[in-house]
Amino acid sequence: MSHQRGRIEILAPVSTLAAAAAAARAGAQAVDAGDDEKLTEAIRDAGFDVQICGRGPAADLSRDTEMALRTGAQLLCADVAQTDQAVRAGIARDHMVVQVMPGELAATTQAGWRTLVDLDGGVALAASAGAHSFAETLARTEAVAAVCAWLGIDMIRTRHVTEIRRCLDMTESILGTRPPAWAVRGLA
C-alpha cells in the first residue's frame, strides 16, 4: 500500500461568511470567495482553517497573475495555455493549479501540473444530462469525482462538500493513497 499522494482538496464556492464556516465544518480545505475582496478578508479575519481563493492580498489562491506575484499566493490558471504566461511572469510551476475538464485531466496530471476540476460548472451540466432528480444528478457528479480522483486530481470545486468528501475518501482508500483512520496491529 502506498500513501504517496496528498489528500485531494475540496474548494467550496461561498458567498457569505456563514457559508464559509459551513464549508469548513463539512470538510472543505479551501473556499472560493470569487471576486468579493471584502468576503476574502472577512474569511481571513474569522480564522477558519481553510485556504481562500479570491481577490486581494488575503487570498491564498488567486486567479490574477499580478496579485499572485505580489502576495506569493498560488495561481489558479484557467487552462494549460495560461501556465506559459505565468511561468514567463515568474511564477513557479509548483505554485500553480490548472483548471481542466475531466477529459484533460490525465494528460495535464502526467505533464506534472496540479489540477482542479469544477464539478459545479460545465462538468455538472454534462453529468446531469438526462438526470431526472437531484439524487440522480448528485450520483452522477459523485461518479465524475471518483473518476477524477482515480486519474490524479489535486483539487475539486463543488458546493456538495460532504457528499464529494465521502466519495473522494472512498476512492482514495481503494487506491491505497489514504492512510487508514484507525489501524490495529495483531501480534501473535
N, C-alpha and C positions, 0 to 999 in steps of 0.2 A: 504494500500500500504506500502511495506517495502523497505527501501533503506539500507539494512544491508551490502551487499557485496560491495567491491570496484569496480571501473571500470576495465573492462578487458583490459589488456595492450597488445599493439601490438609491437612485436620485429621484426624490418625490417633488413634483411641482406643487408649490404653495402660493397662496395669495394673501394669507393673514398670518399673524404670529401664532394664533391658536392652531392653525393648520400645520405650521412648522413643528409645534410641540407635539401634536398628534402623530405626525410622520416620524419624529424621532422616537416616540414611545412605541410605535409599531415596528421599528427595526430599520428605518432608513438611515443610511450612513451619510447622506447628503440631501440637501433641499435646494430646489430651484426657485429663487425669488423673481426670476425673469428680469425685466427692465426696471423694477421698482427698487431704486437705490436706498430709499428710506426703510423698506422692509428688510433689505440685506443688512443694513446697520442695526435694525431692531433685533433681528435674529442673532447677530453677533453679540449685542449688548445683553441679550437674555441668557447667553451662556449655554445654549444647547450643545450637546456633544455630537455635532454634525458639521460636515463641510458645507459651505454655502456657495451655490452657483448663482451669480448675479452681476449687477453693475456696481462699480465703485470700488474703493480701496479695501472695503471689508470683505470682499469676495475671495474665496479660496480657489474657485474655478470661474474663469471669465471667458466670454465669447469675443472679447476685444483684445487684439494683439498688443496694442499700445498699453492698455491697462495691465495686462499680464506682465509685460516687460517692466513697467514702473513699480508694480507691487510684489512681483515674484509669484503671483498666482499661477496655477496651471491654466493652460489654454484649452478650451473646448472648441475644436475645429469642426466646421460644418461638414467637411468632407476631406478626403485624402488630398485633393488639389490644394487646399488651404495650408496644408502642412509644409509644402515647399516654401511658400511665402513666409511662414512663421519661422522656419529654420534660417532663412536668409535674414530675417529681422533680429535673430539672436536668441530665439527660444530653443532650449534643449529638447531633443526628441522625446526624452523620458518625462518631459514636463507638459506633454500634450495628450489629449484624449480626442479620438476621432469618432464622430458620429457617423454610423453606417446603417444600411439596411441589412437584414439578416442574410441576404444572398451575397453580400460583400464581406461578410464577417470573416470567413475562413482565410481569404486572401490577405485581408488587412491585418489580421492577427499573425499570420505567418510572416508578414513583412516586418513584424516587430512593433506595431503600433498598439497602444492601449485603445480600447474600443468601447463605444456606447451605442446601444440601440434604444430608440424611443418607442416603447410599446403603446403609448397614448397617441402617437402621431399616425403616420401612414401605415405602420405595421398593424395597429389596432383595427384600422378600417379594412385592411386586407384580411385580417384574422376573423373579423365579424361578418365578412361577406357570406350571405346565406344563413347566418345565425338568426334565430327567431326569438331568443330570450337573452336576458342579461347573463344567466348562468352559462348558456352556450358560448356567448362572446367571451366571458371570463375564462372558460375552459380552453378555448382556442388560444387566447392570449397567454395562458399558462403554458400551453404546449409550445408556443413560439419562444417563451422564456427558457424552457427546458432545452430546446434545440440550441438556443444561443449560448447557454451555459456549457453544453456539450462541445460547442465549437470554440470556446475560449473567451467569451465576452468578459470584460472587466467591470462594466457598469451598465445598469438598465434603468431607464427613466420610466416610471409608472406611478399612477395615483393609487394603485391597488397594492400597497406596500405589504400588508400582512399575507395576502394570498401568494404574491410573487416571491416573497421571502421564503415561505414554506416550500414552494416549488423549487426554488434555487437550492435550498438546503438539502432537499431530497436528491436532486440531480448531482450536487457536489458530493454527497455521501456515496451515491452509486459510482461516481467517477473515482472515488478514493482521494479527493482533494480536500475534503472537510474532515478535520480530526473529530473523533467521537466526543460527544458531550460528556460521557461518563465511561470510563474503562475499568474493567476488573481483570486482574491477572490471577489466574488459577495456578496454585503451586501444588505439586504432588507430594 
